[in-house]
């Protein structure tokens, strides 16, 4: 999983954010977080703590999330219509990947990008 995706998932689990950016991987001073306006100071502190202690788990085998869970979670979050609209606007390959597969890797960059675009929390939607 790309480092920025992994960082995004971890921070989004503790703080509402729009996204993260990593300048130089070996210089955390270049790592930034775009906080949602609803983020509290305590949540922002938790996010900065995650950056300070961050160690990639890239060696871990990616986990699959059944689409039936994703659909139910999007529905519960009130984001299913937005997700379906995003899917309808996607390229044919992306649409076919969604239609033909039973599950999605929790760290799939395309899925994470759609979740971010519709304001859905990937930590909730892609949870085990």
Phi, psi and omega in degrees: 000138176302144183304317181297324178295315180297316179297317179303312182300315182294317181289320180298339179288340182240351186205137176289123182225163172266326181173179178229159177222137178241114177288280176252127183303326184268008180229095184296342176295342179266000179272128181232157178236133173263104184279144171290151180300338181277354182292130178274167177299321179296319179293320178296319178298319178298320179297316179294327176296322178296317178299314182298324184260003189298130170225125182296143175252029186306335181285345181288136178298128180300144182264140177270141176244120179301138181299329180298326177290317181299314181298313180299318181291321176297318178299312180300323181279357182073026185243004184296316180298319179295321179295318180293324176294319178296319178295318179297330180274352183283166178291164185301319181299315180297317178299316181292325176300317181292317184293318189271343184262146179275338182212167183228140175296138183299339183250019180300118185300324179293316179296316180297323179294319178295315179300318178296318182296328182263002178077026178266145182277112182296332179294330179274311186293322185257018180297157178297000000 
